[in-house]
Every structure is written in structure tokens, then in C-alpha cells.
Amino acid sequence: MLIYFQQIVNGLMLGSIYAMVAVALTLGMGILRFLNFSIPGLFMIGGMLTWALVRDAVPWPLAAGAALLMAAVASLVVELFTWRWMRKADEFVPLVSSMAFLILFENLAVAYWGSDLQSLPQLFAGADWRVAGLVISVPQVAGLILSIVLIAGLSLILRKTRLGRALRTIAEDADIALLLGIPIHRIVPSVFLISGIFAALSGVLFAVNYRQVHPFMGEALGLKGISAMVVGGMGNIWGAIAGGLIIGCAEVMSIDLFGADFVDISVYGLLLLILMVRPTGLFGAPAGARA
């Protein structure tokens, strides 16, 4: 029985990373109705740049900060060449252009660092708690707490601030928001900026805790993040974190029970099962309620 509790703990830690990716995706979907495929690339930038700078003897806090800054700049570039320039184009055009940025980021990383799997040095040797026979990694707990605090802060901003009210108006109708005098071209970049920072921070946490990075690391995490977003209910921030924790626990438990080959079967099978029972996700409003 103890081993199952241990796997649940491990799943919650992994799920917190999926939750942050899901929140990054949810911001684009909930406010702009835009699935930003560059998010996995920003996740990769956070992880790989942290590894590269730590390898070059940069202290890890500075390395993580530089990775977040670079991802923020990259996210603003994505906003410029997808949303701002192509907002009036057909709906699939910004989506395809964001996918092009994902491929661009991955291939730039391959050209600069190669395609091999890279290992981050252990930054927190012996930083484990042992509670009732359970082994709890302090860095992973810190990552889980940080994820919840940041998502709670983001939720508060969206509900209580002028920026949040403007974003909710844009989510209802961008053209009406323009007529109301809301400066969309100054506010929409904040959505991309926050999404990029969330995605890159999840990449940093993944690199620090699991110590493995490569140029295509964001693709699998991106699919899990999309799954978490859908399971929780698209557009719902707290649903995204719930979906991330569920997907993380399902992945870790399936590895323990069935082996690594059954991970995707278990995770995406669970996704299909939830959607069959509740098509809008666990916390998504039914279509009639939204109308």
C-alpha cells in the first residue's frame, strides 16, 4: 500500500508541471480562442537554456532567470508574427504559424546544442524528506507549491484587476473590446508574455527535478498539457491544474502497474473516458450554460 501512496506523491509532483503547461495553453484558448502551438517550444527553451548555462558554470538561479527572460522575449516574437499580424486572417493561419515557431525553436536548439539527450547535474543532493516511509523531494514540493501559488495569483489578477477585466472583455468579443476603447495591441501581448513565462518555468522545473533535457522535450509535455487542459475544462484555470495533477498521477501509476509501454495508452485512454462522460471536461460549463 505504501508504494501506491509514493506513486501518488510522485504523480502530483509531475502533474504540477503539466498543470503549468496547461495553464499556459488555457490562457490562449480562454481569452483569444487560440491554441498556441509554440508553448512546447517555450517549455524546451526554459529547460535547455537552464541546462546550457548551468553547464557553463552559471549559478542555477541566474540560469533559470535568463531562461525565463529568453522565453518571454521569444513569446513576444510569437505574438507579433502570429496574433498581431494574422488576427484578421483565416482561423487556421495563426495556429499554423505558431506551429512553425515550435519547429523553428526545436531546430535552432538542434543546430546549437545537438539532438542528444543531455543531463543536468544534481543541484540538490540529499534534499529529500522521509515522512511515514514516503520519500518526498524538496525541490519537487517547492515546484508544486510554486505552481499553485502562481496559478492562484494569476486567477486573482484575472478576477480582480483592471487588466483582468480587459482580458475578460477581449475573451467575449475582441471587436467590441476595441469599440470600448480597450487597447488590445497593448494588452494581448501580456497574455503571450504570461503564457511564455509559465511554459518556460515549467521547463525549468522539469530540468531541475528530472535532470534530462533535449530539443524535442516539449512535444510530449505539450500533448500532456493539452490533455490536462481538456480534462479540466478548456478556459478554466483551476480546471487546468486539476487536469494536470490527474494526468500526472495517471502516468506515474500506469508505469508502476503496467510498465512504461502503457503510459500513453493509460493517459489518453483516461482522457477519452472523461470526455465520453463529460465532453466539456471536469470543470467546463455545459454548452447551454455558456450560452
Backbone as CSV, one residue per row, in Angstrom:
resi,resn,N_x,N_y,N_z,CA_x,CA_y,CA_z,C_x,C_y,C_z
1,MET,0.826,-1.208,0.000,0.000,0.000,0.000,0.864,1.264,0.000
2,LEU,1.991,1.196,0.727,2.866,2.364,0.818,3.394,2.778,-0.546
3,ILE,3.664,1.775,-1.388,4.224,2.094,-2.699,3.224,2.885,-3.550
4,TYR,1.920,2.618,-3.357,0.922,3.358,-4.121,0.831,4.805,-3.651
5,PHE,0.952,5.017,-2.350,0.987,6.387,-1.841,2.210,7.124,-2.377
6,GLN,3.329,6.411,-2.465,4.541,7.025,-3.011,4.343,7.426,-4.464
7,GLN,3.674,6.566,-5.233,3.437,6.889,-6.635,2.474,8.065,-6.788
8,ILE,1.494,8.165,-5.896,0.582,9.315,-5.936,1.340,10.603,-5.669
9,VAL,2.256,10.561,-4.682,3.082,11.734,-4.393,3.904,12.116,-5.623
10,ASN,4.542,11.107,-6.243,5.334,11.374,-7.447,4.464,11.933,-8.572
11,GLY,3.234,11.384,-8.698,2.336,11.853,-9.739,1.903,13.292,-9.536
12,LEU,1.686,13.689,-8.277,1.314,15.076,-8.001,2.451,16.027,-8.353
13,MET,3.685,15.612,-8.070,4.828,16.462,-8.400,4.956,16.634,-9.915
14,LEU,4.834,15.523,-10.653,4.901,15.605,-12.109,3.702,16.372,-12.655
15,GLY,2.541,16.146,-12.053,1.330,16.802,-12.510,1.374,18.309,-12.373
16,SER,2.128,18.815,-11.390,2.234,20.270,-11.238,2.917,20.895,-12.450
17,ILE,3.840,20.165,-13.079,4.493,20.661,-14.291,3.509,20.644,-15.460
18,TYR,2.750,19.551,-15.581,1.724,19.504,-16.619,0.701,20.622,-16.423
19,ALA,0.383,20.912,-15.162,-0.613,21.946,-14.871,-0.150,23.310,-15.361
20,MET,1.135,23.625,-15.185,1.626,24.925,-15.635,1.606,25.023,-17.159
21,VAL,1.932,23.929,-17.836,1.823,23.921,-19.299,0.365,24.091,-19.713
22,ALA,-0.535,23.402,-18.993,-1.960,23.511,-19.304,-2.471,24.928,-19.093
23,VAL,-1.999,25.606,-18.043,-2.418,26.987,-17.800,-1.912,27.890,-18.921
24,ALA,-0.679,27.678,-19.364,-0.145,28.474,-20.474,-1.007,28.315,-21.724
25,LEU,-1.447,27.091,-21.993,-2.318,26.848,-23.144,-3.717,27.411,-22.909
26,THR,-4.201,27.294,-21.670,-5.553,27.742,-21.334,-5.712,29.250,-21.510
27,LEU,-4.679,30.012,-21.198,-4.769,31.465,-21.362,-5.065,31.829,-22.815
28,GLY,-4.355,31.190,-23.729,-4.594,31.464,-25.143,-5.972,31.013,-25.589
29,MET,-6.391,29.840,-25.126,-7.695,29.316,-25.533,-8.830,30.096,-24.888
30,GLY,-8.693,30.396,-23.600,-9.782,31.029,-22.877,-9.984,32.486,-23.249
31,ILE,-8.907,33.188,-23.577,-9.009,34.631,-23.848,-9.024,34.931,-25.341
32,LEU,-8.165,34.271,-26.101,-8.023,34.592,-27.517,-8.612,33.542,-28.452
33,ARG,-9.114,32.434,-27.884,-9.591,31.307,-28.700,-8.496,30.835,-29.659
34,PHE,-7.303,30.747,-29.114,-6.123,30.483,-29.935,-5.277,29.413,-29.253
35,LEU,-5.127,28.259,-29.911,-4.275,27.197,-29.384,-2.844,27.466,-29.829
36,ASN,-2.023,27.892,-28.896,-0.665,28.345,-29.182,0.286,27.152,-29.186
37,PHE,0.623,26.669,-30.384,1.485,25.502,-30.503,2.951,25.813,-30.217
38,SER,3.288,27.086,-29.999,4.678,27.397,-29.653,4.976,27.123,-28.182
39,ILE,3.947,26.862,-27.362,4.149,26.637,-25.931,5.137,25.501,-25.656
40,PRO,5.049,24.330,-26.333,6.070,23.299,-26.097,7.485,23.778,-26.409
41,GLY,7.632,24.642,-27.415,8.953,25.180,-27.726,9.466,26.089,-26.626
42,LEU,8.589,26.888,-26.025,8.990,27.752,-24.916,9.342,26.920,-23.682
43,PHE,8.602,25.832,-23.485,8.952,24.871,-22.425,10.376,24.360,-22.635
44,MET,10.679,23.979,-23.873,12.013,23.475,-24.197,13.078,24.536,-23.972
45,ILE,12.807,25.786,-24.344,13.776,26.864,-24.129,14.093,26.998,-22.643
46,GLY,13.060,26.946,-21.799,13.296,27.039,-20.366,14.203,25.940,-19.855
47,GLY,13.932,24.708,-20.273,14.731,23.586,-19.799,16.132,23.554,-20.369
48,MET,16.260,23.710,-21.680,17.571,23.558,-22.307,18.503,24.726,-22.010
49,LEU,17.962,25.926,-21.947,18.821,27.063,-21.645,19.307,27.008,-20.204
50,THR,18.464,26.529,-19.302,18.917,26.331,-17.920,20.059,25.330,-17.878
51,TRP,19.894,24.200,-18.594,20.964,23.200,-18.644,22.242,23.792,-19.229
52,ALA,22.149,24.514,-20.349,23.332,25.038,-21.023,24.091,26.021,-20.131
53,LEU,23.370,26.884,-19.422,24.039,27.877,-18.575,24.630,27.233,-17.328
54,VAL,23.931,26.267,-16.750,24.494,25.555,-15.591,25.740,24.792,-16.013
55,ARG,25.720,24.206,-17.201,26.900,23.508,-17.725,28.085,24.452,-17.854
56,ASP,27.790,25.723,-18.161,28.850,26.718,-18.305,29.167,27.430,-16.990
57,ALA,28.806,26.802,-15.872,29.159,27.258,-14.524,28.405,28.508,-14.085
58,VAL,27.262,28.787,-14.695,26.403,29.875,-14.222,25.575,29.350,-13.055
59,PRO,25.486,30.060,-11.938,24.647,29.598,-10.823,23.213,29.349,-11.291
60,TRP,22.608,28.267,-10.773,21.315,27.856,-11.324,20.214,28.919,-11.192
61,PRO,20.167,29.736,-10.128,19.113,30.764,-10.113,19.260,31.767,-11.260
62,LEU,20.510,32.154,-11.565,20.735,33.072,-12.687,20.420,32.387,-14.013
63,ALA,20.776,31.108,-14.114,20.480,30.356,-15.332,18.975,30.270,-15.561
64,ALA,18.232,29.982,-14.488,16.778,29.900,-14.610,16.177,31.256,-14.979
65,GLY,16.676,32.329,-14.354,16.176,33.661,-14.677,16.440,34.040,-16.115
66,ALA,17.642,33.718,-16.615,17.968,34.011,-18.012,17.087,33.210,-18.964
67,ALA,16.800,31.955,-18.595,15.932,31.120,-19.432,14.518,31.698,-19.497
68,LEU,14.015,32.176,-18.366,12.678,32.780,-18.348,12.650,34.056,-19.186
69,LEU,13.705,34.857,-19.085,13.774,36.088,-19.863,13.803,35.794,-21.357
70,MET,14.605,34.818,-21.757,14.687,34.466,-23.174,13.347,33.943,-23.687
71,ALA,12.684,33.115,-22.884,11.382,32.585,-23.292,10.349,33.701,-23.397
72,ALA,10.420,34.678,-22.488,9.484,35.810,-22.539,9.665,36.592,-23.836
73,VAL,10.912,36.842,-24.217,11.189,37.556,-25.467,10.683,36.738,-26.658
74,ALA,10.969,35.422,-26.639,10.516,34.560,-27.731,8.995,34.553,-27.838
75,SER,8.312,34.568,-26.696,6.856,34.564,-26.699,6.302,35.854,-27.295
76,LEU,6.937,36.975,-27.017,6.503,38.241,-27.605,6.730,38.253,-29.117
77,VAL,7.790,37.612,-29.568,8.019,37.492,-31.013,6.906,36.652,-31.648
78,VAL,6.521,35.567,-30.970,5.412,34.743,-31.457,4.147,35.580,-31.561
79,GLU,3.869,36.400,-30.545,2.674,37.254,-30.572,2.696,38.195,-31.774
80,LEU,3.868,38.759,-32.049,3.982,39.717,-33.147,3.674,39.063,-34.485
81,PHE,4.214,37.862,-34.713,4.111,37.250,-36.041,2.956,36.266,-36.176
82,THR,2.206,36.028,-35.110,1.028,35.164,-35.237,-0.238,35.965,-34.982
83,TRP,-0.419,36.418,-33.750,-1.673,37.084,-33.404,-1.790,38.479,-34.022
84,ARG,-0.781,39.319,-33.840,-0.918,40.725,-34.242,-1.028,40.877,-35.757
85,TRP,-0.167,40.206,-36.489,-0.166,40.373,-37.934,-1.227,39.524,-38.626
86,MET,-1.670,38.444,-37.988,-2.531,37.493,-38.681,-3.896,37.335,-38.034
87,ARG,-4.270,38.260,-37.151,-5.537,38.114,-36.433,-6.724,38.158,-37.379
88,LYS,-6.625,38.923,-38.460,-7.735,39.049,-39.395,-7.723,37.965,-40.475
89,ALA,-6.708,37.106,-40.458,-6.647,36.026,-41.450,-7.590,34.895,-41.034
90,ASP,-7.671,33.865,-41.869,-8.467,32.693,-41.515,-7.977,32.105,-40.193
91,GLU,-8.875,31.433,-39.477,-8.565,30.997,-38.116,-7.363,30.062,-38.043
92,PHE,-7.154,29.250,-39.074,-6.073,28.272,-39.013,-4.700,28.901,-39.239
93,VAL,-4.646,30.134,-39.769,-3.357,30.737,-40.116,-2.508,31.023,-38.875
94,PRO,-3.031,31.712,-37.825,-2.204,31.899,-36.626,-1.788,30.576,-35.987
95,LEU,-2.682,29.583,-36.026,-2.359,28.281,-35.437,-1.167,27.647,-36.153
96,VAL,-1.218,27.664,-37.487,-0.125,27.067,-38.266,1.168,27.851,-38.060
97,SER,1.071,29.171,-37.973,2.289,29.963,-37.771,2.893,29.704,-36.391
98,SER,2.044,29.469,-35.367,2.595,29.141,-34.053,3.270,27.775,-34.085
99,MET,2.724,26.852,-34.874,3.376,25.551,-35.039,4.727,25.698,-35.729
100,ALA,4.795,26.640,-36.676,6.068,26.895,-37.353,7.112,27.397,-36.358
101,PHE,6.681,28.219,-35.380,7.622,28.678,-34.363,8.119,27.517,-33.512
102,LEU,7.241,26.559,-33.184,7.689,25.375,-32.433,8.791,24.650,-33.186
103,ILE,8.575,24.420,-34.475,9.589,23.729,-35.285,10.865,24.558,-35.371
104,LEU,10.709,25.880,-35.502,11.877,26.758,-35.566,12.691,26.688,-34.278
105,PHE,12.037,26.791,-33.120,12.743,26.737,-31.841,13.470,25.410,-31.678
106,GLU,12.794,24.312,-32.035,13.415,22.993,-31.882,14.647,22.849,-32.764
107,ASN,14.555,23.307,-33.992,15.688,23.129,-34.906,16.831,24.097,-34.602
108,LEU,16.520,25.262,-34.067,17.595,26.136,-33.594,18.344,25.483,-32.439
109,ALA,17.609,24.817,-31.547,18.257,24.113,-30.438,19.113,22.956,-30.942
110,VAL,18.610,22.227,-31.947,19.396,21.132,-32.527,20.670,21.673,-33.174
111,ALA,20.541,22.782,-33.902,21.703,23.351,-34.579,22.759,23.829,-33.583
112,TYR,22.326,24.324,-32.436,23.266,24.903,-31.475,23.800,23.876,-30.482
113,TRP,22.922,22.984,-29.986,23.317,22.045,-28.931,23.321,20.584,-29.367
114,GLY,22.831,20.290,-30.568,22.726,18.905,-30.987,21.421,18.289,-30.508
115,SER,21.127,17.100,-31.016,19.847,16.456,-30.715,19.921,15.431,-29.595
116,ASP,21.104,15.244,-29.000,21.261,14.212,-27.980,20.576,14.593,-26.670
117,LEU,20.210,13.567,-25.917,19.679,13.780,-24.571,20.799,14.284,-23.675
118,GLN,20.558,15.356,-22.945,21.560,15.962,-22.074,21.133,15.822,-20.609
119,SER,22.118,15.699,-19.725,21.835,15.515,-18.297,22.280,16.734,-17.516
120,LEU,21.391,17.216,-16.681,21.691,18.336,-15.798,22.361,17.789,-14.542
121,PRO,23.400,18.441,-14.031,23.996,17.973,-12.774,22.996,18.048,-11.626
122,GLN,23.182,17.187,-10.628,22.283,17.181,-9.482,22.524,18.432,-8.640
123,LEU,21.519,19.274,-8.553,21.672,20.564,-7.882,21.303,20.502,-6.407
124,PHE,20.513,19.502,-6.024,20.033,19.436,-4.645,20.250,18.028,-4.104
125,ALA,21.500,17.635,-3.981,21.814,16.290,-3.486,21.328,16.133,-2.040
126,GLY,20.606,15.043,-1.802,20.145,14.748,-0.451,19.001,15.600,0.033
127,ALA,18.372,16.369,-0.857,17.280,17.256,-0.440,15.953,16.498,-0.497
128,ASP,15.819,15.505,0.381,14.613,14.690,0.446,14.089,14.653,1.874
129,TRP,12.762,14.604,1.976,12.121,14.367,3.269,11.633,12.926,3.302
130,ARG,11.717,12.319,4.465,11.156,10.979,4.653,10.054,11.084,5.691
131,VAL,8.817,10.913,5.227,7.645,11.082,6.074,6.824,9.797,6.019
132,ALA,6.739,9.095,7.142,5.953,7.851,7.246,6.323,6.855,6.153
133,GLY,7.610,6.767,5.868,8.077,5.835,4.854,8.051,6.371,3.440
134,LEU,7.478,7.555,3.237,7.429,8.153,1.907,8.651,9.037,1.681
135,VAL,9.207,8.993,0.484,10.328,9.841,0.117,9.774,11.011,-0.691
136,ILE,9.952,12.222,-0.175,9.404,13.421,-0.808,10.555,14.345,-1.155
137,SER,10.695,14.644,-2.435,11.761,15.521,-2.904,11.414,16.972,-2.585
138,VAL,12.298,17.641,-1.874,12.059,19.039,-1.504,11.941,19.933,-2.748
139,PRO,12.826,19.806,-3.765,12.658,20.646,-4.962,11.323,20.409,-5.661
140,GLN,10.847,19.155,-5.668,9.564,18.883,-6.309,8.413,19.485,-5.512
141,VAL,8.498,19.408,-4.186,7.477,20.039,-3.349,7.477,21.549,-3.574
142,ALA,8.675,22.126,-3.649,8.775,23.562,-3.908,8.161,23.915,-5.257
143,GLY,8.384,23.055,-6.263,7.784,23.286,-7.574,6.273,23.194,-7.534
144,LEU,5.730,22.230,-6.782,4.284,22.086,-6.653,3.672,23.314,-5.979
145,ILE,4.298,23.746,-4.886,3.787,24.921,-4.167,3.875,26.168,-5.045
146,LEU,5.003,26.315,-5.752,5.175,27.465,-6.641,4.113,27.472,-7.731
147,SER,3.814,26.299,-8.286,2.795,26.206,-9.331,1.444,26.672,-8.807
148,ILE,1.055,26.176,-7.632,-0.248,26.527,-7.070,-0.316,28.017,-6.740
149,VAL,0.769,28.552,-6.154,0.787,29.971,-5.791,0.687,30.849,-7.032
150,LEU,1.443,30.522,-8.075,1.416,31.330,-9.296,0.056,31.255,-9.987
151,ILE,-0.526,30.065,-10.022,-1.833,29.923,-10.668,-2.902,30.654,-9.857
152,ALA,-2.806,30.592,-8.530,-3.744,31.330,-7.686,-3.594,32.832,-7.909
153,GLY,-2.352,33.304,-8.007,-2.119,34.725,-8.271,-2.657,35.149,-9.620
154,LEU,-2.466,34.298,-10.631,-2.994,34.600,-11.963,-4.519,34.657,-11.943
155,SER,-5.140,33.708,-11.249,-6.597,33.714,-11.134,-7.096,34.980,-10.463
156,LEU,-6.377,35.423,-9.439,-6.763,36.653,-8.734,-6.643,37.869,-9.651
157,ILE,-5.569,37.914,-10.434,-5.376,39.021,-11.375,-6.515,39.070,-12.389
158,LEU,-6.902,37.914,-12.901,-7.957,37.869,-13.910,-9.310,38.271,-13.345
159,ARG,-9.523,38.028,-12.051,-10.828,38.320,-11.459,-10.924,39.715,-10.860
160,LYS,-9.807,40.274,-10.373,-9.885,41.454,-9.521,-9.261,42.726,-10.098
161,THR,-8.475,42.612,-11.147,-7.734,43.779,-11.614,-8.319,44.345,-12.900
162,ARG,-7.901,45.568,-13.229,-8.334,46.197,-14.481,-7.853,45.398,-15.682
163,LEU,-6.622,44.889,-15.594,-6.109,44.054,-16.681,-6.990,42.830,-16.861
164,GLY,-7.383,42.208,-15.750,-8.234,41.029,-15.838,-9.575,41.332,-16.466
165,ARG,-10.168,42.472,-16.106,-11.448,42.848,-16.702,-11.302,43.090,-18.202
166,ALA,-10.200,43.719,-18.592,-9.964,43.953,-20.019,-9.792,42.624,-20.760
167,LEU,-9.073,41.698,-20.156,-8.869,40.402,-20.796,-10.182,39.632,-20.918
168,ARG,-11.040,39.731,-19.904,-12.331,39.049,-19.976,-13.201,39.670,-21.078
169,THR,-13.092,40.981,-21.253,-13.848,41.634,-22.331,-13.345,41.173,-23.690
170,ILE,-12.037,41.080,-23.837,-11.468,40.594,-25.096,-11.905,39.155,-25.353
171,ALA,-11.983,38.358,-24.284,-12.415,36.969,-24.431,-13.849,36.889,-24.942
172,GLU,-14.691,37.838,-24.524,-16.074,37.842,-25.004,-16.151,38.235,-26.472
173,ASP,-15.488,39.329,-26.848,-15.513,39.774,-28.248,-14.434,40.839,-28.426
174,ALA,-13.413,40.505,-29.210,-12.290,41.420,-29.390,-12.717,42.706,-30.100
175,ASP,-13.650,42.610,-31.045,-14.085,43.802,-31.765,-14.852,44.755,-30.849
176,ILE,-15.697,44.201,-29.996,-16.408,45.038,-29.034,-15.431,45.678,-28.060
177,ALA,-14.409,44.927,-27.672,-13.389,45.469,-26.769,-12.715,46.686,-27.404
178,LEU,-12.458,46.622,-28.705,-11.876,47.774,-29.402,-12.823,48.972,-29.372
179,LEU,-14.113,48.712,-29.594,-15.096,49.795,-29.574,-15.199,50.428,-28.191
180,LEU,-14.954,49.639,-27.152,-14.996,50.151,-25.782,-13.715,50.881,-25.388
181,GLY,-12.773,50.953,-26.310,-11.543,51.686,-26.040,-10.463,50.883,-25.355
182,ILE,-10.604,49.568,-25.316,-9.574,48.723,-24.693,-8.404,48.582,-25.669
183,PRO,-7.191,48.927,-25.244,-6.029,48.865,-26.154,-5.553,47.422,-26.346
184,ILE,-6.203,46.729,-27.254,-5.919,45.307,-27.455,-4.455,45.066,-27.785
185,HIS,-3.876,45.911,-28.621,-2.498,45.672,-29.059,-1.483,45.901,-27.936
186,ARG,-1.906,46.500,-26.824,-1.025,46.593,-25.662,-1.327,45.515,-24.629
187,ILE,-2.566,44.998,-24.632,-2.968,44.034,-23.609,-2.730,42.595,-24.043
188,VAL,-3.010,42.288,-25.318,-2.840,40.910,-25.789,-1.406,40.407,-25.613
189,PRO,-0.357,41.237,-25.835,0.997,40.730,-25.568,1.190,40.224,-24.138
190,SER,0.428,40.777,-23.180,0.558,40.295,-21.802,0.102,38.846,-21.691
191,VAL,-0.880,38.447,-22.504,-1.319,37.052,-22.495,-0.180,36.153,-22.963
192,PHE,0.461,36.541,-24.050,1.583,35.748,-24.562,2.752,35.772,-23.579
193,LEU,2.984,36.917,-22.956,4.084,37.026,-22.005,3.872,36.098,-20.813
194,ILE,2.683,36.133,-20.225,2.398,35.270,-19.086,2.438,33.800,-19.492
195,SER,1.864,33.486,-20.645,1.892,32.100,-21.121,3.324,31.613,-21.325
196,GLY,4.149,32.467,-21.935,5.536,32.083,-22.168,6.304,31.852,-20.886
197,ILE,6.075,32.700,-19.888,6.775,32.545,-18.607,6.320,31.270,-17.904
198,PHE,5.016,30.999,-17.930,4.517,29.760,-17.320,5.115,28.540,-18.009
199,ALA,5.139,28.551,-19.339,5.679,27.411,-20.080,7.166,27.229,-19.790
200,ALA,7.924,28.326,-19.819,9.370,28.230,-19.574,9.666,27.823,-18.143
201,LEU,8.884,28.339,-17.182,9.106,27.961,-15.787,8.846,26.472,-15.576
202,SER,7.821,25.947,-16.248,7.590,24.506,-16.146,8.763,23.736,-16.748
203,GLY,9.373,24.268,-17.821,10.560,23.630,-18.381,11.744,23.679,-17.438
204,VAL,11.909,24.797,-16.745,12.988,24.912,-15.748,12.777,23.903,-14.628
205,LEU,11.550,23.822,-14.115,11.250,22.879,-13.028,11.480,21.440,-13.473
206,PHE,11.096,21.138,-14.715,11.321,19.788,-15.229,12.817,19.477,-15.300
207,ALA,13.595,20.423,-15.822,15.032,20.201,-15.954,15.703,20.028,-14.591
208,VAL,15.330,20.871,-13.634,15.950,20.815,-12.310,15.574,19.536,-11.582
209,ASN,14.321,19.110,-11.705,13.850,17.954,-10.941,14.148,16.625,-11.610
210,TYR,14.058,16.570,-12.938,14.237,15.294,-13.636,15.567,15.213,-14.377
211,ARG,16.271,16.337,-14.493,17.682,16.399,-14.890,17.949,15.863,-16.287
212,GLN,16.962,15.898,-17.177,17.171,15.473,-18.548,16.478,16.442,-19.490
213,VAL,17.210,16.866,-20.521,16.661,17.801,-21.495,17.111,17.390,-22.891
214,HIS,16.310,17.779,-23.886,16.690,17.612,-25.294,15.802,18.530,-26.116
215,PRO,16.162,18.800,-27.370,15.426,19.813,-28.148,13.954,19.506,-28.386
216,PHE,13.568,18.230,-28.281,12.176,17.864,-28.567,11.413,17.497,-27.294
217,MET,11.929,17.924,-26.164,11.319,17.566,-24.889,9.928,18.178,-24.713
218,GLY,9.650,19.264,-25.421,8.376,19.934,-25.236,7.211,19.242,-25.911
219,GLU,7.471,18.393,-26.902,6.365,17.820,-27.667,5.494,16.914,-26.814
220,ALA,6.105,15.955,-26.119,5.316,15.058,-25.267,4.659,15.824,-24.127
221,LEU,5.407,16.776,-23.546,4.844,17.575,-22.456,3.705,18.454,-22.974
222,GLY,3.831,18.943,-24.204,2.769,19.754,-24.773,1.481,18.964,-24.949
223,LEU,1.609,17.714,-25.408,0.417,16.876,-25.558,-0.219,16.582,-24.209
224,LYS,0.610,16.343,-23.189,0.064,16.111,-21.847,-0.589,17.392,-21.324
225,GLY,-0.001,18.543,-21.642,-0.588,19.804,-21.216,-1.936,20.044,-21.886
226,ILE,-2.034,19.742,-23.192,-3.315,19.866,-23.882,-4.341,18.920,-23.265
227,SER,-3.898,17.700,-22.950,-4.806,16.738,-22.315,-5.286,17.250,-20.966
228,ALA,-4.371,17.821,-20.184,-4.760,18.365,-18.882,-5.748,19.509,-19.041
229,MET,-5.530,20.360,-20.044,-6.438,21.476,-20.298,-7.832,20.965,-20.661
230,VAL,-7.892,19.936,-21.499,-9.182,19.402,-21.933,-9.876,18.671,-20.786
231,VAL,-9.128,17.891,-20.014,-9.706,17.170,-18.884,-10.292,18.145,-17.866
232,GLY,-9.569,19.221,-17.578,-10.042,20.181,-16.592,-11.173,21.050,-17.107
233,GLY,-11.252,21.234,-18.417,-12.270,22.122,-18.982,-11.596,23.322,-19.603
234,MET,-11.642,23.423,-20.924,-10.908,24.478,-21.627,-11.380,25.863,-21.206
235,GLY,-10.397,26.710,-20.901,-10.696,28.056,-20.461,-10.774,28.207,-18.955
236,ASN,-10.709,27.109,-18.209,-10.810,27.141,-16.752,-9.416,26.939,-16.155
237,ILE,-8.890,27.961,-15.482,-7.525,27.891,-14.969,-7.397,26.831,-13.885
238,TRP,-8.344,26.823,-12.917,-8.269,25.808,-11.865,-8.553,24.419,-12.418
239,GLY,-9.342,24.343,-13.477,-9.519,23.067,-14.144,-8.228,22.567,-14.754
240,ALA,-7.405,23.499,-15.248,-6.129,23.118,-15.842,-5.204,22.481,-14.808
241,ILE,-5.164,23.056,-13.606,-4.278,22.479,-12.598,-4.822,21.140,-12.115
242,ALA,-6.158,21.014,-12.002,-6.737,19.724,-11.625,-6.443,18.679,-12.701
243,GLY,-6.594,19.070,-13.968,-6.303,18.144,-15.053,-4.845,17.732,-15.069
244,GLY,-3.941,18.684,-14.795,-2.522,18.352,-14.765,-2.192,17.343,-13.678
245,LEU,-2.754,17.522,-12.500,-2.494,16.594,-11.395,-3.075,15.214,-11.701
246,ILE,-4.259,15.177,-12.328,-4.859,13.888,-12.690,-4.011,13.166,-13.724
247,ILE,-3.571,13.895,-14.760,-2.749,13.279,-15.804,-1.420,12.795,-15.219
248,GLY,-0.805,13.594,-14.335,0.457,13.192,-13.716,0.309,11.927,-12.904
249,CYS,-0.744,11.843,-12.086,-0.964,10.639,-11.275,-1.254,9.432,-12.166
250,ALA,-2.050,9.629,-13.210,-2.361,8.520,-14.110,-1.098,7.997,-14.779
251,GLU,-0.212,8.897,-15.180,1.026,8.466,-15.845,1.914,7.664,-14.903
252,VAL,2.135,8.182,-13.704,3.036,7.505,-12.769,2.457,6.170,-12.323
253,MET,1.143,6.128,-12.055,0.524,4.878,-11.620,0.546,3.838,-12.733
254,SER,0.364,4.251,-13.983,0.385,3.288,-15.086,1.778,2.697,-15.275
255,ILE,2.819,3.510,-15.052,4.184,2.979,-15.141,4.397,1.917,-14.079
256,ASP,3.915,2.191,-12.863,4.107,1.245,-11.755,3.302,-0.037,-11.971
257,LEU,2.091,0.085,-12.503,1.210,-1.078,-12.614,1.425,-1.874,-13.897
258,PHE,1.672,-1.175,-15.012,1.696,-1.855,-16.308,3.026,-1.738,-17.044
259,GLY,3.889,-0.812,-16.631,5.143,-0.601,-17.332,5.111,0.640,-18.205
260,ALA,6.282,1.087,-18.615,6.403,2.344,-19.359,5.719,2.289,-20.718
261,ASP,5.588,1.095,-21.312,4.981,0.994,-22.634,3.497,1.341,-22.629
262,PHE,2.867,1.319,-21.462,1.430,1.556,-21.380,1.096,2.975,-20.935
263,VAL,2.107,3.849,-20.825,1.854,5.200,-20.324,0.859,5.934,-21.204
264,ASP,1.144,6.009,-22.497,0.273,6.770,-23.393,-1.112,6.139,-23.496
265,ILE,-1.172,4.806,-23.468,-2.467,4.132,-23.514,-3.301,4.532,-22.304
266,SER,-2.682,4.547,-21.132,-3.411,4.880,-19.908,-3.835,6.336,-19.890
267,VAL,-2.907,7.233,-20.226,-3.191,8.663,-20.130,-4.260,9.078,-21.125
268,TYR,-4.086,8.699,-22.389,-5.037,9.151,-23.400,-6.326,8.335,-23.355
269,GLY,-6.238,7.107,-22.838,-7.468,6.362,-22.587,-8.297,7.034,-21.512
270,LEU,-7.635,7.520,-20.452,-8.339,8.261,-19.413,-8.953,9.536,-19.980
271,LEU,-8.210,10.222,-20.845,-8.728,11.425,-21.485,-10.011,11.124,-22.259
272,LEU,-9.998,10.072,-23.058,-11.184,9.714,-23.832,-12.348,9.330,-22.921
273,LEU,-12.042,8.612,-21.845,-13.103,8.202,-20.921,-13.768,9.410,-20.281
274,ILE,-12.974,10.370,-19.837,-13.536,11.567,-19.216,-14.372,12.355,-20.212
275,LEU,-13.893,12.459,-21.441,-14.643,13.212,-22.454,-15.929,12.503,-22.857
276,MET,-15.939,11.172,-22.795,-17.170,10.444,-23.081,-18.221,10.705,-22.008
277,VAL,-17.764,10.805,-20.762,-18.690,11.039,-19.658,-19.073,12.509,-19.571
278,ARG,-18.077,13.395,-19.745,-18.320,14.838,-19.640,-17.540,15.540,-20.744
279,PRO,-18.145,15.765,-21.892,-17.421,16.313,-23.056,-16.787,17.675,-22.818
280,THR,-17.315,18.463,-21.880,-16.747,19.787,-21.633,-15.600,19.758,-20.634
281,GLY,-15.195,18.562,-20.159,-14.169,18.488,-19.131,-14.782,18.557,-17.743
282,LEU,-13.969,18.295,-16.741,-14.478,18.179,-15.374,-15.060,19.490,-14.864
283,PHE,-14.428,20.631,-15.218,-14.861,21.907,-14.690,-15.356,22.865,-15.782
284,GLY,-15.550,22.340,-16.970,-16.064,23.169,-18.051,-17.567,23.327,-17.951
285,ALA,-18.067,24.504,-18.310,-19.509,24.738,-18.275,-20.172,24.059,-19.462
286,PRO,-21.334,23.440,-19.273,-22.072,22.875,-20.411,-22.395,23.947,-21.441
287,ALA,-22.635,23.515,-22.667,-22.881,24.476,-23.750,-24.060,25.387,-23.454
288,GLY,-25.129,24.834,-22.878,-26.295,25.640,-22.564,-25.985,26.714,-21.535
289,ALA,-25.157,26.375,-20.538,-24.798,27.350,-19.504,-23.954,28.455,-20.086
290,ARG,-23.031,28.116,-21.006,-22.201,29.141,-21.632,-23.060,30.095,-22.451
291,ALA,-24.033,29.535,-23.163,-24.910,30.381,-23.970,-25.720,31.317,-23.085
